[in-house]
Amino acid sequence: MGTKQTMEDMAMNLKTKNVLVTGGAGFVGGHLVEELVKQKTNVIVADINLDKRSYLFSQNLHKKSKVINLDICDYKKLLALINKYHIDFIFHLAAQALVDEAYKRPKKTLDNNISSTINVLEVTRTNPKIKGVIVASSDKAYGDLHKKKYIESDPLFGDHPYEVSKSATDLISTSYFRTYGTPVVVTRFGNIYGEGDLNFSRIIPGIMNAIVKNEVLEVRSDGKYTRDYLYVKDVVNGYLLLAKNIERVKGEAFNFGSDDTLSVLEVIKLVEKTLNKKINYKILNTAKSEIPYQSLDYSKIRRVISWQPKYSIKSTVKNILKYYQQNLDL
């Protein structure tokens, strides 16, 4: 499988299939729905939060998919949805995805992230029609390992609720494969950015908000926290490749890394230089339970299915700013 394949080739096996995207009204989910719709997939979106400002709605993707307001932590409702729409494949993206929110509301985060994943795996285990599940995890599943590059064989760990919610999700997912043969793949990634992220506490949407509204950017950390920054279309590309190769990759975990391994202050400087705009910012240094440095080695996924990032902050940030200029006041 080479990188010369088009996205259409990669996703051909999902064409006309009934595909469920949990969290499909979220930032990454919206971009995934967009690509699945292009591939003529029958897309069913299940999400608890149908924000009309989201990418799904701003790009009118809700008119090209079946959107259902549903809490997938309710097993009976999820099962009824799976049966009603004869689901063939699941992309499980639904989660409480903010570290700061997890610090404030640990029970809600642990309940949400763990229970939703168990429910998705359980409906898949008992339904042979479902050919695969891709579970969206995070670099946070590793916890703080104090090393330059994290690899998939590193132990899963966590000192804080968000990290533990992710490491538990990963372990539960792979346990379903090892015990029941459930066709599940786990994906771990750094900081995803792109058009339509409405979580303005994150640095890139925060920068866009500050530029568009001519406000001071408030940086929650000390500005030195370092992560891989991965463009959302690269993530979607990876999901589709994994779906295409589900029989080869089931039971595995894969890092989605990037070559933009930057501190918060480096991101600000890079965006300033690329856009030729001055960004006024203020260091708050109030972040709780954050890991100072994380970067993912993505050689495994490159070797197994020839995925690698094609985009960078430098190549995408002008279009990202344009999106926020056009959509921020929706």
Helices and strands as residue ranges (DSSP letters): H 7-10, G 12-14, E 18-22, H 27-38, E 42-47, H 55-58, G 61-63, E 66-69, H 75-84, E 89-92, H 99-104, H 106-125, E 132-136, G 139-142, H 161-180, E 184-189, E 191-193, H 203-213, E 217-219, E 226-231, H 232-244, H 246-249, E 253-256, E 261-263, H 264-275, E 281-283, H 299-305, H 313-327
